[in-house]
Amino acid sequence: MKKGRINKRKLILLFFLLLLSLATLMPFYYMVTTSIKTMDAYLGEKVLPPRAPTLQNYITIFSKFSLGSYFVNNFIILAGTLIPYILMCSAAGFAFAQLRFPLQIPLLLVVSGIMIFPQMVLGVPLYALLGKFKMINSHVGLILCYLAYFTPYAAYLMTTYYRNIPATYMEAARIDGANLWQVFTRIMLPMGKTMLITVIIVGSQAIWNELPFALLFLRSEKKRTLMTAVALLNGEQGVAAIKLCAALTAVTLPIVLLYIVAQNQIQQGVLAGGIKE
């Protein structure tokens, strides 16, 4: 009798999760199918898959609207942000978790507290600061803003992970004559690989899709990111829905592929960050 109740509960839970999955995937299905329709098919077939798929919308957005150049901008900004982002979040996580120094807890609280501020609250002071240093409409200025805004969360994740690593590893290395830099680069970084991959993927997704800062700080059309270009396609240029969906699909595809390839590492990182020894 109990076994029957458990099976019923599992079936109900499975049904609920299936509905939730369909509700989550429906916008992606609509976006992709719309992107390969003609305007007549879009108006006539509604949510149904296209009878005669076409790639003309993709050809148009890459040729007429130069979406390829915005991809280049995104890759430049992503690469320029990720390298210092990785060093800063891993070093901060190691310091907060394994070292002892004055004002350690207050500094950790300050770093963690930055995460609660929405971007638009920080937009005005950051704009004034970048204007003072003449970095408005600059990829470097945008990269610095991304580092200031996204690194605290990654540093917090790395701190929770490094706290689970026994201090005996560092003590043994110091006894063997390793300095602090060697302990960090040769022991802590390799041991933190699982969580580091997770924060890289999460950070890449956040940087790739970021809109408010990019829209506020980048004024030149040549320096715009993908998300600002797509947003202006909808607002400034009034592009048809089928072409807009093609642009959104093209922008989303790299991050979706990244998640598919690295989903096991993400799960391991999330689990590792929550396990206490």
DOLOKOL-913709 format. One line per field, with one value per residue: residue number from 1; residue in one letter; x, y, z of N, C-alpha, C, O in turn. Coordinates in steps of 0.1 Angstrom, whole numbers. Each point is the difference from the previous one (the first is absolute). Layout:
<markes>
k (NUM;...)
r (A;...)
n.east (X;...)
n.north (Y;...)
n.up (Z;...)
ca.east (X;...)
ca.north (Y;...)
ca.up (Z;...)
c.east (X;...)
c.north (Y;...)
c.up (Z;...)
o.east (X;...)
o.north (Y;...)
o.up (Z;...)
</markes>
This chain:
<markes>
k (1;2;3;4;5;6;7;8;9;10;11;12;13;14;15;16;17;18;19;20;21;22;23;24;25;26;27;28;29;30;31;32;33;34;35;36;37;38;39;40;41;42;43;44;45;46;47;48;49;50;51;52;53;54;55;56;57;58;59;60;61;62;63;64;65;66;67;68;69;70;71;72;73;74;75;76;77;78;79;80;81;82;83;84;85;86;87;88;89;90;91;92;93;94;95;96;97;98;99;100;101;102;103;104;105;106;107;108;109;110;111;112;113;114;115;116;117;118;119;120;121;122;123;124;125;126;127;128;129;130;131;132;133;134;135;136;137;138;139;140;141;142;143;144;145;146;147;148;149;150;151;152;153;154;155;156;157;158;159;160;161;162;163;164;165;166;167;168;169;170;171;172;173;174;175;176;177;178;179;180;181;182;183;184;185;186;187;188;189;190;191;192;193;194;195;196;197;198;199;200;201;202;203;204;205;206;207;208;209;210;211;212;213;214;215;216;217;218;219;220;221;222;223;224;225;226;227;228;229;230;231;232;233;234;235;236;237;238;239;240;241;242;243;244;245;246;247;248;249;250;251;252;253;254;255;256;257;258;259;260;261;262;263;264;265;266;267;268;269;270;271;272;273;274;275;276;277)
r (M;K;K;G;R;I;N;K;R;K;L;I;L;L;F;F;L;L;L;L;S;L;A;T;L;M;P;F;Y;Y;M;V;T;T;S;I;K;T;M;D;A;Y;L;G;E;K;V;L;P;P;R;A;P;T;L;Q;N;Y;I;T;I;F;S;K;F;S;L;G;S;Y;F;V;N;N;F;I;I;L;A;G;T;L;I;P;Y;I;L;M;C;S;A;A;G;F;A;F;A;Q;L;R;F;P;L;Q;I;P;L;L;L;V;V;S;G;I;M;I;F;P;Q;M;V;L;G;V;P;L;Y;A;L;L;G;K;F;K;M;I;N;S;H;V;G;L;I;L;C;Y;L;A;Y;F;T;P;Y;A;A;Y;L;M;T;T;Y;Y;R;N;I;P;A;T;Y;M;E;A;A;R;I;D;G;A;N;L;W;Q;V;F;T;R;I;M;L;P;M;G;K;T;M;L;I;T;V;I;I;V;G;S;Q;A;I;W;N;E;L;P;F;A;L;L;F;L;R;S;E;K;K;R;T;L;M;T;A;V;A;L;L;N;G;E;Q;G;V;A;A;I;K;L;C;A;A;L;T;A;V;T;L;P;I;V;L;L;Y;I;V;A;Q;N;Q;I;Q;Q;G;V;L;A;G;G;I;K;E)
n.east (8;13;1;-18;0;12;-9;-15;8;6;-17;-8;12;-4;-18;2;11;-15;-15;8;2;-18;-7;11;-8;-18;6;8;-15;-10;13;2;-16;-1;14;-14;-6;-15;4;5;21;14;-1;14;22;1;-15;-15;3;21;-16;0;9;1;15;-19;-14;2;-11;-22;-7;0;-18;-21;-4;7;-16;3;-8;-22;-3;3;-17;-17;3;-4;-21;-9;6;-10;-19;-3;9;-5;-14;9;11;-13;-11;13;6;-15;-5;15;-1;-15;7;14;-9;21;-20;16;-13;11;-2;12;21;4;2;20;17;0;11;22;4;4;22;-19;-4;-22;0;5;-21;-16;-5;-14;-22;-10;-6;-18;-20;-4;-8;-19;-15;-4;-17;-2;12;16;-7;-3;19;7;-11;8;18;-3;-6;15;15;-10;-12;9;1;-19;-4;10;-12;-18;6;6;-20;-7;10;2;-5;-12;-20;-17;-14;-15;-19;-15;-13;-16;-11;-18;6;0;18;19;1;6;21;13;-5;6;19;21;9;11;15;-1;10;20;2;-1;17;14;-5;4;21;7;-7;11;19;0;-6;22;-15;-9;11;-6;-18;5;9;-15;17;21;-6;15;-8;-14;-14;8;8;21;17;6;13;22;9;4;19;21;6;-4;17;2;-22;-9;-4;-20;-18;-4;-10;-22;-11;-2;-16;-21;-3;7;-15;-14;8;0;-19;-4;10;-9;-13;12;9;-14;-6;15;-1;-16;3;12;-12;-10;17;-14;20)
n.north (-12;-10;-23;-10;-3;-18;-20;-5;-7;-22;-15;-3;-14;-22;-8;-4;-19;-18;-2;-10;-22;-11;-2;-17;-21;1;8;-16;-12;10;-1;-19;-8;11;-9;-16;19;-10;18;-6;-6;17;9;-11;2;22;-10;2;-22;8;11;23;-18;16;-1;-2;-12;-22;-10;-3;-17;-19;-5;-7;-19;-10;-15;-2;18;-3;-11;11;13;-11;-5;17;6;-12;3;17;-9;-11;10;20;-2;-7;15;14;-7;-3;18;10;-10;2;19;2;-11;10;18;6;10;16;1;-16;-2;13;-7;-15;8;8;-13;-8;14;-4;-19;10;5;12;-14;-6;-18;-20;-4;5;-13;-17;3;1;-20;-12;7;-8;-21;13;-6;22;-14;-9;-7;15;17;-4;2;21;9;-4;11;21;-1;-2;17;20;5;11;22;11;4;17;19;5;10;22;10;-4;19;-23;6;-19;3;13;-10;-14;9;5;-17;-4;14;-13;10;21;12;-3;12;22;7;-1;17;21;10;-8;8;18;-17;-15;4;-8;-22;-9;2;-17;-21;-5;-4;-21;-16;-2;-10;-23;-9;2;6;-7;-17;-21;-7;-9;-21;-15;15;-6;11;16;17;6;1;-20;-2;7;-14;-16;5;2;-20;-6;6;-5;-22;-3;-8;-6;-3;1;21;9;-9;10;20;1;-4;16;15;-6;2;20;16;5;12;22;11;5;17;21;-10;-12;10;3;-17;-5;12;-5;-18;4;11;-18;-6;-10;10)
n.up (0;16;-2;8;22;8;-2;16;20;1;4;21;14;-2;10;22;7;0;17;19;0;4;21;10;-2;14;20;15;12;18;19;12;13;20;15;6;11;-13;-14;-21;-4;-4;-20;-16;-1;-3;13;-16;3;-1;-11;2;10;15;-17;-11;12;-3;-17;3;14;-12;-12;3;11;-19;-6;-22;-11;-4;-19;-20;-7;-10;-22;-14;-6;-16;-21;-12;-7;-19;-17;-7;-18;-19;-14;-13;-18;-18;-13;-14;-19;-16;-13;-15;-18;-15;-10;8;-1;2;18;12;23;14;2;17;21;5;6;21;14;-4;11;20;-3;3;-17;0;14;-9;-7;15;18;-5;0;20;9;-7;9;21;-1;0;16;1;1;21;-18;-6;-12;-22;-13;-4;-17;-21;-6;-8;-22;-18;-2;3;-18;-17;3;-5;-22;-9;3;-11;-19;-4;0;-21;-7;0;20;3;-11;8;14;-9;-8;16;6;-15;13;3;-20;9;-7;12;20;-1;-4;18;13;8;-9;5;19;-6;-5;17;20;0;1;20;14;-3;8;22;6;-4;14;20;0;0;21;6;16;20;10;-5;11;20;1;-6;-4;4;-19;-5;13;-16;18;6;21;2;-5;14;18;-6;3;21;11;2;3;22;11;-21;3;-20;-7;6;-10;-20;0;1;-19;-16;5;-6;-22;-5;2;-17;-18;2;-4;-21;-10;5;-15;-14;-17;-17;-14;-16;-18;-15;-14;-18;-16;-10;-13;15;-1)
ca.east (-8;9;8;-9;0;13;0;-9;7;10;-7;-4;12;6;-9;2;13;-1;-7;9;10;-7;-2;13;6;-9;5;11;-6;-6;10;7;-9;-3;12;2;-13;-2;-10;-13;-1;-1;-14;-10;2;1;10;3;13;-1;-1;11;10;9;11;1;0;14;9;-3;5;15;4;-6;2;14;1;13;9;-3;6;14;1;-3;12;10;-3;0;14;7;-6;1;14;1;-11;4;11;-5;-10;7;9;-8;-5;11;4;-11;-3;12;9;-5;5;-9;-12;-4;-15;-7;3;-9;-14;-1;0;-13;-11;-1;-9;-14;-4;-4;9;-4;4;14;3;3;14;10;1;7;14;6;2;12;12;-2;-1;-14;1;13;-1;7;-8;-11;6;2;-13;-3;9;-5;-13;-2;10;-4;-8;10;9;-8;-1;14;3;-8;6;13;-2;-1;13;7;12;13;7;8;10;10;8;8;11;9;7;-8;-6;-15;-4;1;-11;-12;0;3;-9;-14;-7;-4;-10;-13;-4;-14;-8;5;-7;-13;-1;3;-11;-10;4;-1;-14;-4;7;-4;-14;-3;-6;-1;13;5;-9;3;13;5;-9;3;-6;10;5;-11;0;-11;-13;-4;-4;-13;-10;-3;-7;-14;-5;5;-1;-13;2;-11;2;7;14;4;1;12;11;0;5;15;6;-2;6;13;-2;-7;10;9;-7;-2;13;6;-11;5;9;-9;-6;11;4;-11;0;13;-1;-9;4;9;7)
ca.north (12;12;0;6;15;6;0;11;13;1;3;14;9;-1;7;15;4;0;12;12;0;4;15;6;-2;5;12;-3;-6;10;9;-7;-2;13;5;-7;1;13;8;-6;-12;5;5;-10;-13;3;-7;-12;0;5;-11;2;8;9;7;14;10;0;7;14;7;0;8;13;7;-2;-6;-7;9;0;-13;3;8;-8;-9;8;4;-12;-4;10;0;-13;-2;6;-6;-12;2;7;-8;-11;5;5;-12;-6;8;1;-13;-7;9;8;13;9;4;-11;-2;12;1;-10;5;11;-7;-7;10;6;-8;3;13;-2;7;13;9;3;6;14;2;-6;9;12;-4;-2;13;7;-6;0;-13;-2;-5;-7;-14;-1;5;-10;-12;3;-1;-15;-6;5;-4;-15;-7;-4;-13;-11;0;-7;-14;-6;0;-12;-13;-2;-3;-14;-6;0;9;-8;1;12;-1;-9;7;10;-7;-4;12;8;13;1;0;-14;-7;4;-4;-14;-9;4;1;-13;-6;8;-1;-3;12;11;-2;4;14;4;-1;9;13;2;2;13;10;-1;5;12;11;14;7;2;10;13;5;-1;8;-2;-12;-10;-6;-7;-14;-7;2;14;0;-7;9;11;-5;0;13;11;-3;-6;-12;-10;-10;-12;4;2;-13;-6;7;-6;-14;1;5;-10;-12;-3;-3;-13;-11;0;-7;-14;-6;0;-2;-9;9;9;-8;-3;13;4;-9;1;12;-1;-12;3;-12)
ca.up (0;0;-12;-10;3;-4;-14;-4;3;-10;-13;1;0;-13;-8;3;-6;-14;-3;3;-10;-13;2;-1;-14;-9;-6;-9;-11;-8;-6;-11;-11;-7;-7;-13;-8;-8;7;-2;9;14;2;-2;8;15;8;-7;-7;-14;-11;-9;7;-7;8;-6;11;6;-10;1;12;0;-12;1;13;5;14;2;6;14;6;3;11;11;4;6;14;8;2;9;14;6;5;13;8;5;10;11;8;6;10;11;7;7;12;10;5;6;7;11;-1;7;-6;-10;-1;-6;-14;-7;0;-10;-13;-2;0;-14;-8;2;-7;-14;-9;-3;12;-2;-13;0;5;-9;-11;4;2;-14;-6;6;-6;-15;-5;-6;-13;-1;5;12;10;2;6;14;6;2;10;13;3;0;8;14;1;-3;11;11;-3;2;15;6;-5;6;15;2;-2;13;1;1;-13;0;10;-5;-11;6;6;-11;-5;-10;4;-1;-14;-5;6;-7;-14;-2;8;1;-13;-6;8;-2;-14;-2;2;-9;-13;3;1;-14;-8;5;-4;-14;-3;4;-8;-14;-2;7;-9;5;0;-14;-7;6;-1;-14;-8;-14;-6;-2;12;7;3;-7;6;-4;-14;-1;6;-9;-12;3;3;-8;-15;-2;-8;0;10;-5;0;14;6;-6;8;14;-1;-2;12;10;-4;6;15;1;-3;12;11;-4;1;13;10;11;8;8;11;9;7;9;11;7;8;11;8;11;5)
c.east (9;8;-9;-1;13;0;-10;6;11;-6;-5;11;6;-9;1;13;-1;-7;9;11;-6;-2;13;5;-9;5;12;-5;-6;10;7;-9;-4;12;2;-13;1;-11;-14;-1;-1;-14;-10;1;1;11;4;14;-2;-1;12;10;9;11;1;1;14;9;-2;7;15;5;-4;3;13;1;13;10;-3;4;15;2;-3;12;11;-2;0;14;7;-5;4;14;2;-11;4;11;-6;-9;7;9;-8;-6;10;3;-11;-2;12;10;-6;6;-10;-12;-5;-15;-7;2;-8;-14;-2;0;-13;-11;-2;-10;-14;-4;-4;9;-4;3;14;3;4;14;11;2;8;15;7;2;12;13;-1;0;-14;2;13;-2;8;-8;-11;6;3;-13;-4;8;-6;-13;-1;10;-4;-8;9;9;-7;-1;13;3;-7;7;14;-1;-1;13;8;13;13;7;9;12;11;9;9;12;10;7;-8;-4;-14;-5;1;-11;-13;0;2;-9;-14;-7;-3;-11;-14;-5;-15;-9;5;-6;-15;-2;4;-12;-11;4;-1;-14;-4;5;-6;-14;-3;-4;1;13;5;-8;3;14;6;-9;3;-5;11;5;-11;2;-12;-14;-5;-4;-14;-11;-3;-6;-15;-6;3;-4;-14;1;-12;3;8;15;6;2;13;13;1;5;15;7;0;8;14;-1;-7;10;10;-6;-1;13;5;-10;5;9;-8;-6;10;4;-11;-1;12;-1;-9;3;9;7;-1)
c.north (13;1;7;15;7;1;11;13;2;4;15;9;0;8;15;5;1;13;12;0;5;15;8;0;7;13;-2;-7;10;9;-7;-3;12;5;-6;0;13;7;-6;-12;4;4;-12;-12;2;-8;-14;0;4;-12;1;9;8;6;14;10;1;7;15;7;1;9;15;8;-3;-6;-6;10;1;-12;2;8;-8;-9;8;4;-13;-5;10;0;-13;-2;6;-5;-13;2;7;-8;-11;4;5;-12;-7;9;0;-14;-6;9;7;14;10;4;-11;-1;13;1;-10;4;11;-6;-7;10;7;-7;4;13;-3;9;15;10;4;8;15;3;-5;9;13;-3;-3;13;8;-5;-1;-14;-4;-4;-7;-15;-2;4;-10;-12;2;-1;-14;-6;4;-6;-16;-7;-3;-13;-12;-2;-7;-15;-7;0;-12;-13;-2;-2;-15;-8;1;9;-7;1;12;-1;-9;6;11;-6;-4;12;8;13;0;-1;-15;-9;2;-7;-15;-9;4;1;-13;-7;7;0;-1;13;11;-1;5;16;6;0;9;14;3;3;14;11;0;6;13;11;14;7;2;11;14;6;0;8;-2;-13;-11;-8;-7;-15;-7;4;15;1;-6;9;11;-4;0;14;11;-3;-7;-12;-10;-11;-12;3;2;-14;-7;6;-6;-14;0;4;-11;-13;-3;-3;-13;-12;-1;-8;-15;-7;-2;-2;-8;8;9;-8;-4;12;4;-10;1;12;-1;-11;4;-13;-1)
c.up (0;-13;-11;2;-5;-16;-6;2;-10;-14;0;-1;-14;-10;2;-6;-15;-5;2;-11;-13;1;-2;-14;-11;-7;-10;-13;-10;-7;-12;-12;-7;-8;-13;-8;-9;7;-2;9;15;3;-1;9;15;7;-6;-6;-15;-9;-9;8;-9;9;-5;11;6;-10;0;12;0;-12;1;13;7;14;3;8;15;7;3;12;13;4;5;14;9;4;10;14;7;6;14;10;7;11;13;9;7;11;12;8;8;13;11;7;8;8;11;-1;7;-9;-11;-2;-5;-15;-8;-1;-10;-14;-3;-2;-13;-8;1;-8;-15;-9;-2;12;-2;-13;1;6;-9;-13;3;2;-13;-7;5;-6;-15;-5;-4;-15;-3;5;13;12;3;7;15;8;2;11;14;4;1;9;14;1;-2;12;12;-3;2;15;6;-4;7;15;3;-2;14;-1;0;-13;-1;10;-4;-11;6;7;-10;-6;-10;5;-2;-15;-5;6;-8;-14;-2;8;0;-14;-6;8;-2;-14;-3;2;-9;-13;1;-1;-14;-9;4;-4;-15;-5;4;-8;-14;-1;7;-9;7;-1;-15;-7;6;-3;-14;-9;-15;-5;-2;12;8;1;-7;6;-2;-14;-2;6;-9;-13;3;2;-11;-15;-3;-9;2;10;-4;0;14;7;-5;8;14;1;-2;12;11;-2;7;15;2;-3;12;11;-3;2;14;11;12;9;9;12;11;8;10;13;9;9;12;10;11;5;15)
o.east (-3;2;5;-1;-1;5;4;-1;1;6;2;-1;4;5;0;0;7;4;0;3;6;2;0;6;5;-1;1;5;2;-2;2;4;-1;-2;7;-2;7;-7;-8;-11;-8;-5;-11;-10;0;12;9;4;-11;8;5;0;3;-3;10;7;5;9;9;6;6;11;8;3;2;8;4;8;9;3;4;8;7;3;7;8;4;3;7;7;3;1;3;2;-3;-1;4;2;-3;1;4;0;-3;2;3;-4;-2;8;-13;12;-11;1;-7;-5;-8;-9;-5;-7;-10;-8;-5;-10;-11;-6;-8;-12;8;5;9;1;4;11;10;8;11;11;8;9;11;10;6;9;9;6;-4;9;6;-7;-5;-1;-3;-7;-3;0;-6;-6;0;-3;-8;-3;3;3;0;4;6;2;1;7;6;0;2;9;3;0;2;7;11;13;12;11;12;12;11;11;12;8;6;-5;-6;-10;-9;-5;-8;-10;-6;-1;-9;-12;-12;-9;-10;-9;-5;-8;-8;-4;-5;-8;-5;-3;-7;-8;-3;-3;-7;-6;-2;-3;-11;5;5;0;4;5;-1;1;9;-12;-9;0;-3;5;2;7;-8;-9;-12;-10;-8;-11;-12;-7;-8;-11;-9;-4;-3;-8;-5;11;8;8;11;10;7;9;11;7;7;11;10;5;2;7;4;0;4;7;1;1;6;2;-4;0;3;0;-3;2;4;-1;-1;6;1;-7;11;-7;6)
o.north (9;12;7;7;11;10;7;9;12;9;7;11;11;7;8;11;8;6;10;11;7;7;11;10;2;2;6;3;0;4;7;3;0;6;5;-9;9;-5;0;-2;-6;-2;1;-6;-9;2;-6;11;-2;-10;-10;12;-5;3;7;10;11;7;7;11;9;6;9;11;4;4;-2;-5;2;0;-4;-2;2;-1;-4;-2;1;-3;-4;4;0;-6;-7;-1;-2;-7;-4;-1;-4;-6;-3;0;-4;-6;-1;0;-7;-5;0;1;-4;1;4;0;-1;4;3;-2;1;4;1;-3;4;6;-3;2;-7;10;9;12;11;4;3;7;5;2;4;8;5;2;7;8;-7;-3;-11;5;1;-2;-8;-6;-2;-6;-8;-4;-4;-8;-8;-2;-5;-12;-11;-7;-10;-11;-8;-8;-11;-10;-7;-10;-11;-6;-4;-12;11;1;5;-2;-1;4;3;-1;2;5;0;-2;9;1;-9;-6;-4;-9;-9;-5;-6;-12;-8;-4;-2;-6;-6;8;6;3;8;10;6;5;11;9;7;8;11;8;7;9;11;7;5;2;9;12;11;7;10;12;7;-4;2;-10;-12;-11;-6;-6;7;2;2;7;5;1;4;7;3;3;6;10;-2;-1;-1;-3;-5;-9;-3;-1;-7;-7;-2;-4;-8;-5;-1;-6;-11;-9;-8;-10;-11;-8;-9;-11;-10;3;2;-2;3;6;1;-1;4;5;-1;0;8;-2;7;-10;-9)
o.up (-7;-4;-8;-10;-5;-5;-9;-9;-5;-7;-10;-7;-5;-9;-9;-6;-6;-10;-9;-5;-7;-10;-5;-5;-11;-12;-11;-11;-12;-11;-10;-11;-13;-11;-9;-8;3;10;9;5;7;11;7;4;7;-4;5;-4;-5;1;-5;-2;-11;11;4;-1;4;4;-1;-2;5;2;-1;0;11;8;11;8;8;12;11;9;10;12;9;9;11;11;9;9;12;11;9;12;12;11;11;12;11;11;12;12;11;11;11;11;10;8;1;0;1;-12;-9;-11;-9;-7;-11;-10;-6;-9;-11;-7;-4;-9;-9;-2;-7;5;-1;-2;4;-2;-7;-6;-1;-5;-8;-4;-2;-8;-8;-2;-6;-10;-3;-6;-10;10;8;11;12;9;8;11;11;7;9;12;9;4;5;9;7;3;7;10;5;4;8;7;5;6;11;2;5;-9;-1;0;-4;-2;2;0;-5;0;3;-9;-6;12;-6;-2;-8;-7;-3;-4;-9;-3;-4;-1;-5;-5;2;-3;-9;-9;-4;-6;-9;-7;-4;-7;-9;-4;-4;-8;-8;-4;-6;-11;0;-11;-7;-5;-3;-8;-8;-2;-3;-2;-8;7;1;-1;11;-8;-6;-8;-2;-4;-8;-6;-1;-7;-9;-4;-5;-7;-12;-9;11;3;7;3;3;7;7;2;5;9;7;3;7;10;5;5;9;8;3;7;9;5;4;12;11;12;11;11;12;12;11;11;12;11;10;10;-2;2;6)
</markes>
